[in-house]
Amino acid sequence: MPNEKRVITLFSTKGGVGKTFITANLGVAISWYQNRRVCVVDLDINAIGDMAHILGLKPKVSLVDLVAQFKENPNTKIDDFLIDGPGGIKFISAVLKPQQIARLEHSIIKEIFINLLQSFDFVLVDGGANFNEILMTIFNYSNLILLIVTPDILSIYQTRWVIETLQEMSFPLKMFKIVLNRSESPSSISRQEVMVSLPIEIIALLPSEGRAVNFSVNQGIPLVLENPRCRLSMKIQDIADKLVSREDLFISQFEIEKLKIKNEMILEKPAEFWLTRQMVEGESKVESTADKSDDLIITVKRKIHNRLIEELNLKRLDLQVFSDPQKTKDLKEKASQMIGNLLVEEMGGFITSEEARKRLIKEIVDEALGLGPLEEFLADPEITDIMVNNKDEIYIERKGKIELTNKKFTSNEQVRTVIERIIAPIGRHIDESVPMVDARLPDGSRVNAIIPPLSLTGPTLTIRKFRRDKFKIEELISINTLNKPMADFLKACVLSRKNMIVSGGTGSGKTTVLNVLSEFIPDNERIITIEDAAELRLHQTHWIRLESRPPNIEGKGAITIRDLFRNSLRMRPDRIIIGECRGQETLDMLQAMNTGHDGSMTTLHANSTHDVLVRLDSLILMSGIELPIRAIREMISSAIDIIVHTARLSDGSRKVVQITEVAGMLDEIHINLKDIFVFKQTGVDSQGNVLGYFTATGYIPTFFQDIKTRGIYLSEDIFKPAVT
């Protein structure tokens, strides 16, 4: 005798297959001939009263009444709502009238079923013929789903559709068994043909006994009691014997509680939940501690991952598959169904929560075919950076603040696999001979990877996420990155073709500001953007994008920013935008700005507007050109008009903290920098938020008249300091 209590649901979307008749008689057979405590539940809301008639019962209360009472008092005695049926069964119908259907609440029914298992060895459910929330709740708590099939094309077709639909919902094939009714009907499809069409076990072949069945139904006496020696009765008794004696027909059930789907990943914080309920002897049994369940999940995931590698032949899978979205999608769908089946085998049970199942399956698919634990972070719009230090340390930046996550890779090898999965479709390669690489994800996110022997802590991966929606200047104003007078001034600078540098530290928002500034460029101008990894997004139609290329495996074929910049000068640009100046191209850019390519823009790493000058000096000197510092400074002062400096403050917010004019030379070697707008920090509040305000300094830029001459309206009042 099995130790666990059993919920068995009988189902078919096709009417007239004998489902209700089989459910009623099977429940009676298990109770009467196998001496087990049985409750039969009629959930077929399309055939109200049919099962009660087959059992010869006239119920006066139903599941609707029990739900209402249970809702008020969870300690309600369920036995008071069950009626005695033939053969010693207990019976309850879902509803007695069609208008009661809307009052069935699936969340309460779940609790009722858990309580039923405290009193009964078997709960048999007639699931009806339609998918609905109540049926899905019962399916989630079933140990076995018996699909009633007749040997005809329509029944087989609909049953196959049911199996495929439930497979998509992560129900394993092992959960389904077939009862083939009227198996000896003339001109019927053979058992072999049914087995080929439906890939699950047929546990019973029921003969046609039309006369006996009709007599039983008309009398209101179950066939297994009214005519126990007829062939159909004996076959139903055989099924009852199998259900009592064969444990392999059933799947154990587990619940995962304290699941915070909104804020956490399932199985991500094992200390916050555990496998809490295993239906053994009808009692809630704590499976183990959080650590033990965590070990179980990790072990299961590794086993399933290894089996996927074998069955899908992942080791020989062409990584170019991942550059084709449709092929990737098909592969993941195939893997998801396979994992749903493997989970039951490896865990020895079925997770009752559909959300939990899907989350666990998604995690395994992501590890096997996606970017593993990084998938969740890539999908979160609030996360801007993902930093993998090694298999055990994954940091993210959310709202400007860095935090350590509790996500982990299963091994350093998995980190390497994810890196290769990212870079292979775009023709990049990483190994000990080429141990670092820059790349870009299909959505535009920027990726840097570095592996041993250069990285001593293990494979390291950094992803700067690409924002799906481009920032507008109004949005930057609304989040207090700058104020409207500053925005109006910057717009006027772009329209009047001033050369601009956006400076700041790492992650301070330089590229975002550069993107916003580019929005102001007139649509009739020819724009060329040059980047290491394409991040700029312009709305203008006459826009040419150029991206540098690293060397190949042999160290050849590199195309640098400088190469692209020199080539762009032959492409008749109105404006040139360089994503970031970091090398020899700096000198070329300054020369271009001095020779007619006004309105050009770039970004530069620096800690302040004054540090921009030092940084430019260094980059020019590093280019190998021997120029006196005086010549360099004169070139800078004549080429650059405006420096926009960004910073990430202590609370994680990003702001434009300085807008400075490069106002010519003070003397032979010193450049005159004049702040036009600044952010003045006044303190920090109790929550750590930076307090302060934007203000003009009172300085009016030397090119203000030029702005007005070009017909660009800009009020002189914006340069008046804020009154505090």
N, C-alpha and C positions, 0 to 999 in steps of 0.2 A: 504493500500500500504506500502510495506517495506520502511524504511528510507534509508538503505544502498544500495550502488550500488552492482551489482552482476556480478561475473565472473563464468560462467557455462561451464565446459569442458565435452564434450561427448567423450567416449573412448571405444574401444574394440580391443583386440589383434587378434580377428578372423575377417577375411574379409567377406563381403557379408551379414552382419547382418542388413544393412540399416542405419548405423550410419550417413553417409554424407547426405542422404536424410532427415533423421529426424532432423539433425542440421539445415539444410537450411529452412525446413518448420516450425520448431519451432521458429526460429528467426523471420520469416515473421509473424507468428501468434501472437507473443508477440507485435510486432510493429503495425500490422494492426488492430487486434481485441482488444488489451489491451492498445493501444495508448501510448506505451513506446518507448523511444529512444533506438535503438538496433544496435549494430555492430556485424557482423558475421565475424569470422576469420577462414580461411581454413588453418590448419596446417598439413593436411594429405599430406606429401611429397611423399607417395607411390601411390597416385591417383591424380596427378597434373591435375587441370582443371575440375575435376568431379563436384565439387560444383558450380563452375562458370556456367557450362552448365545447371545444375539443376535450377539455378536462372535466366538463360537466359542472362548471362553477358559475356563480352569479355574484361577483364581487360588488361591494357597496362602497369601498374606499380604494384609492389608487396611489400611485407614486406621487402624483401631484399633491395629494393631501399630506403624505409623509414629508415631502419637500417643504411644504408650508410650515408644518409643525416642527420639523428639524431645524428650520431656519430660526424659529423663535427659541427653541430649546435643543441644543446639540445632544443633550442627554436623553432625548425622547426614546422610548422603548420601540424599536423597530418591529418587534414581534406583534405589537398591537395592531399593525397595519397589514400583516400577512395573513392570508386565509389558508386553512387546511385544504390540501388537494388529494387526489387519489394516489395510492401507493405510498403515502406518508410524506409527500412533498409539501413545501410551502409555496404560495403563489402570490404575485402582485403584478398588476397591470399598470402600464405607464399612465394611461388616461382612460376615463369612461365615456368622455364626450369629446368631439373634435375641438370645441372651443377652449378646452383645458390645456391644449398643447403648448400655447404661449407661456404658460406658468411653470413649465419645467425648467429648472435652473441647473446647468451642467456642473457648476462648481459645487453645489450641494449634493448632487447625485454621486460625485466622486467620493465624498465623505460617507455617504450611505453605503456605498459598495465596500468601502474599507471596513465599516462596521458589520456588514453582512457576513464577511469572512471570519468574524469572531464567533459566529453561531453555526456556520454551515461548512461542510467539506467541499461542496460544489455549488457554484452559482451559474445557472445556464440562462443565457440571454438570447431572446429572439431579437436580432438587431434591426429588423425591418428591411427596407429596400432602398433607402436613400441616405446619402452622406449628410450628416448634420453635426452640430457641436456635441450633442448628447452622445451620439454614436461614437464620435472620435474620443470622447472621454472614456467610454466603455472599452474601446479598442486599446487605449493606452493602459488600461488596467486588466486586460485580458491575458491569460496565459496561453490561450489557444484560440485561433479563429478558424471555425469550420465553414468552408465555402460550399454551399449546396449547389450542385451542378446537375443538369440533366444532359443526356448525350445528344444535343442538337447544336447547330452552328451558332444560333443566337445566344444561348446560355454560355457556351464556351467563349465566344467573343467578349461578352460582358464580364465574365469572370477574369479573363486575361486583362481587361481594362482595369478591373478592381485591383488586381495584383500590382499592375504597373503604377496605379495611382498611390496605393499604400506604400510601395517601394520608394516613391518620390518623397513620401512623408517619413522616410527612415524606418519603416516597419520591415523587419527581416523576413526572408522567405521561410525561415524555419518556423515562423509563427503561424503559418497557414497550412491547413490540411484540407483535402477534398473528400466530400461524401458524394459519390456518384449515384443519384437516385434514378429509378426506372431504367436501370442499366441493361435490361434485357428487352427493351421495347423494339418492336419490328422497325427495320430501316434506320436504326439508331447508329450513331458513330461509335466505333469500337473503343474499348478501354485503351488500347495501344495508341490510337489516334488522339485520344484525350490527353494521354501522358505526354505525347510529343508537343501538343499545343499549350499545355499547362505544366510548368516545371516544378511541381510540388507533389508530395506524396498523396496517393489516393488511399485512405484508410478503410473505406468500406464501399461495397457495391450493393445497392439496395434493389431488390426486384420489384416489379409492378404487382400490386395486390389490390386492384381497383375495387373489387366487390367487398373485400374485407375492410378496406379503408373507409369506404362509404358507410358501411354498417356501423363501424366504430364511431365515426363522426356524428352520424344521425342519432346514435344512442347516447352520445356524450360520455363515452367510456374509452379511455386510452386503449389502443390496440394491444399493447404489451400486456394488459390485464384482461381485456375482453377475449382475445384469441392468442394466447402466448405461444402456441405451437405452430402458427402459420409462419411461412418463410420470412416475411418482412419483420414480424415480431422478433424472430430469432436473430436476424441480422442486426436489429437495433440493440438487442441484448448483447450481441458480440461487441458492438461499439462501446456499450457501457462497460463491459469487462476490460476492453483496451484502455479506456480512459482511467480506470481505477488501477490497472496493473502496470501500464507503461509510462514511466516517468519521462522517457525521451520524447514524448509527444508535446511536452509542455516547456514553456520558457519561464524561468523565475523572474520576479518583478522587483525592481529597486526604485525608490524615490530619491531624488536629490532635492533637499530642502534648503532654505535660506539662500535661494538663488536670486542674485541681484542683477538681472539681465541688463537693466538700464545703465548701471554704473560699472559693472565688472564683467570680465570674461568668465564664462563657465569654466570651472576647474582651474581658475587662475589664482585664487586665494584659498588654498585648502584649509587654512586655519578658520575660515569663516563658514564652512559647511562640511558636511560629510554624508556618506551614504547612510541614511538614517533608518530606513524602514525596509526590511525584507519580510515579505509575507510568509512567515513560517508559523504554523500552528495558529494562524489567525491573530498573532500578536505582533506588535511593533518591536523589531529587534534591532538594536544599535549595532551596526556592522563592525565598527571599529573607531579608532581615533582619527582626527583629521590627517595626521601624518601617514597612517596606514592607508587611508583611502587615496591620499595623494600618491603613495607608492604604487597602489593598484592601478590608478589611472595612467601613470607614467609607464608602467610595465605593459599595460594593454596597448597604449599608443605605440610603443616601440615594436611590439609583436605585430600589430596590424600594419605598421609602416613597412616592416620587413616583408610581410606577405604581399603587400601591394607591389613592392619592388619586384618580387618574383612573378606575380600573376600578370602585372601590366608590363613586365620587362622594362622597368624604368631605367635600369642601368644602360640599356642600349637605345633609350629614347633620344631621338634627335632634338637637341635643344632649340632648333629653329622652330619647332612646334609652338613654342611660347611666344613667337613673334606673330603668330596667326591667331587672333582673338577667337574665331569660331572653333578652330581645332583645340585650343586650350579649353574652351567651354565644354565641348563634347567629351574631352578626356576627363575633366573634373566631374561631369555628370555620371560618367561610367564608374569612376572611382567612388563617388558618393554612395551609389547603390551597393557596390561591393563592400564598402566599409560598414554600411548598415547591417549587412549579413554577418560580417566578421566580428562585429562588436558583441553580438550575442554569444558567439562561440568562445571568444576570449574572456569575456566578463562573466560568463555563466549565467547571464540574466539580461533582462530588458529594462532600459531606463524609461520610466513611465511618463516623464515630462517630454513632450514633443520639442519644446524649445531647447531643453538640455541635450536631447539627442542630436538635434541639428547643429547646435554649437560644438559639441564634441566631434561630430563628423566633419564640420567645417575646419576645425583645428587640425585634424589629421590630414584632410585634403590640402590645406594650406602648407603643412609641413612637407607633404609628399610632392605636391605639384605647384605650390605657390611660394610665397616668401615667408612661410612659417608664422611665427608669432608677430611678425612685422605687419601682416595683412590688416590687423585691427587698427594699428596706428596709422597706416596709410589711408584708411577709410575715415579716420576721425578728422574733421575739418579744423578742429581747435589745435591740433598738433602741427607744429611747423618744422621740427627737426627730430630725426631719429638717430640715435648714436649707439651702435653696438660695439662695446669694448672687447667682449669675448662671449663665449656661449652662455655665461652666467650673468652678464651685466648688460642690460639694455636700458638706456636713458632716453627720455624724450623731453622736448621743450614744448610746454603748453602755456599759452598766454604770456610768453616771455620768460617763464621760469623753468629751469631744468629740474627734472625729478627722475628718480630711479624707479623703474617699473618692477613688477614681480613676474614678468614674462622671462622665459629662458629658452634657449635652444637645447636640444637633447645632446648635442655634441659640437665640437669645433668643426667636425667634418660637415655637419649640417649648415653651419655658417658659410663654409666654403662653397657648398652646393648652392645656397641662395645667391651668393655673389656671382657664381658662374651662370646661374639662371638669369640674372639681371643683365650681364654683359655679353653673353654668347649671341643672342639674337641681333645685336648691333655690331658684331664682328670684332669684339674686344676679347682679350685673353689675359688670364692671370695665372702665374705659377712662380716657382722659386726663381726663375730667370727673369720674369717680369712681375715683381711682387707688389706693384701698386698700379691702380688704374682709376681714371675718371670716366664716368658714363652718365647716361640719362635714361630714366624710366619712360615708358610710352606716354605717360601723362605730363612729362616735362620735368619731373623731379630730378634734382641733381644728386649724383651718387659718387662717393669716393670710397675705395676699398684698398686696404693694405694688409698683407699677410706676412707670416714668418718667412724668412729670417729677419725682415725689417721690423715687424711688430713682435715684441717679446711677450705680449700678453695673449696672443692668439689672433685669429683673423678679426680684423676691425673694419666696420662698415659705418659710413655716415651718409645719411640721406637728408638733403634739404628739400622739403616738399614744395611742389609747385601749386600755387593757389589756383583753384578752378576758375574762380571769378576774379577778373582784374579789378584792383582797387580803383575807385574814382576819387577825385579830389574832395568831393563832398563827404565821402566816407572817412577820409583821413581827418577832416575837420571835426566830424561827429565823434570820433574816438580820441580827439584832442592830441593828434600828432602834430598839428600846427593850427593856426587860426586863419580866419578869412582874409585879413589884410596881407598876411604872408602868402597865402594862396594866390591872391590877386596880383601881388608883386611878381611871384614866380611865373605866372601865366604871361604877364607883360614881358618878362625877360626872354621867355621862349619865343614869343611872337616877334620880338625885336631882334631876334637872332643873336643873343648873347651866348658866348661860350661858357659852359658850366661844368663844374666838377661836383659830384655828390660824394662826400667823404663820410667816414664813420668806421666803427669797429665791426668785428664779425657779428652778424646777426642783428645789426642795428637798424636794418630796413633800407639800406642804400638802393638795392635793386627795385624795391617797391616804389620809392620816391622817383627813381629814374623812369620807371614805367608810367607813373602819373604825369611827370613832366612831358614825356613824349606824347601824351594825349593832346597837348596844346599845339602840336605842330600842324600847320595847315595841310589839308588833304591833297593839295596840288603839288606838294614837294616830293622829290625823290629821296627816300631815306634808305640808308644802308646800315644795318646793325651787324656788329662783329662780336662774337662771344666764344668763350671756351665751352660752355654748356648753355644752350639756348634757353633763356629764361624770359627775355623781353617779349611782350605781346603788344603790338601796335594795331590800332584800328584802321590806319591809313591804307589805301589800296595800293599806292606806289611804294611798296616796301620790299627790300631785298634782304634776306637773312643769310648771313655767313657764319659758319662755325668751324673752329680750328680742328685739326686732326692730330692725334698723338702718333708716335712712331709705331710701326708694326713690330712683330716678334723679333725681327732681325735688327730693330733699331733704325729702320729707314721709313721714308714716306711721310714724315711729320710735316704738317702745315701749321705754322704758328700764327698768332694774332698779328704779328708784325708783317708776315707774308700777306695775310688777308688785307691788312690796312693799306699796304702799298698797292695792292691790286685794286682796292676800292677807289683809289684816287683816279684810276683810269676808267671808272664806271659812271662818270659824270654825276656824282652825288650832290644833292643840295645840302644834306646833313649826314654826318657820320656819327653813329652812336656806338661806343665801345663798352661792352658789358663791364669790363674792369681793366684798368691799366696796371700791369704788374711787372713789366719787363722792358725790353728794348723798344717796344712800340710807343712808349711814352714820348720819346724824342720826336718820332715821326708825327705823332698826334699834335704836339705843340707846333711843329713846323707847318702842318696842314692848317691849323687854326690861325696861324699868322699869314697864310697865303691864300685867303679867300674862302675857306670853308667855315664861314661863320655859322653859329647856331649848333655847333657840335657839342656832344655831351659824353661823359664817362663817369665811372665811379673809381674810388681810390680808398685803400685802407689807411686810416689815420685817426689819431686820438683827438684832434682839434683842427680848426681851420689853419692855425699857425703851423701845426705839424704837417699839413699838406705840402707846404713849401719844402720842408726838410725831406719829405718822402720823394717829392719830384726831383730834388737835387740828387738824391741817392740813385733813383732809377735811371736818370740820365747818365750819371757817372758810371754806373754798372753796365751801361750799354757799350762801353769801350771807347766812346768818343771823348777825346781829351779837350774839354772846353774850360775856360776860366769860370769861376763861380759867378763873376759879374755878368758874363755873357748868358749863362744859364738863367740867372735871375731876371735879366732883361727880357729873355725869351718868354719866361713864365708870365711876367707882368703884362706883356703886350698880347699874349695869347688868351689868357683866362680873364673872364669878367666877373664871374660869381662863383663862390664856393658855398654849397649847401651842406651843412654838417648835421648828421643824425647820430643819435645815441640811444642805447638801451639802458634805462634807468634801473635803480635798485628794486623797484616793484615789478619789473618785467615790461613796463610800458616803453614804447618806442616814440621818440619825438624828434622833430627838427629843432635842435637847440641853438643853432647859429645860421644866419644867412649873412654872408660877408662879401663885400666888394673888394676885388683886387684893384686898388686905385693908384696904379703906377709905382714908381720908385721913390723911396724916401731919400736915399743917397745912392752911392755906387753899388752897394751890395744888399741893402735892405728894401724889401717890398712893403708898400704901404697897404695894410689890411684894415678895412673899416667895417665894423659890425653894423648891419642895418636893422636886423631883428635878432632877439635872443630869447631864450627861456630862462627865467630866473626861479630857481628852486628856493622855497621858503621853509621847507621842513618835511616831516613825514608823519602821517597820522597814526592812530593806535593800531590800525590794520596793516601798517607798512606801506600804505599808498603814498606816493610822492606828491607833495603839495607845491604849487608854484603857478606861474602865469607867463604868457607870452607878451612881449612888449617891443615896440620900436625903440631904437636908441636915440632918435632925433636926427640921425645923420641921413641926408638926402643923397642918393647915389649920383655920381658925376654924369651918368648917362640918362638921367631922368628926362632931360630936355629931348634927347634922341628918341625916347619912348613916345613922347607927345608928338614929335615931328612925324613919326610914322603913323599917326592917326590912332594910336592905342590909348584909350582913356584910362587914366590911373590918377586917383585923387591924391594930392599932396598930403592930405590929412592922415593918410595911413602911416606916415613916418613920425607922427607925434607920439611921444612916449605915453604908456598907459599911466593913468592916475591911480595910485594905490592908497 
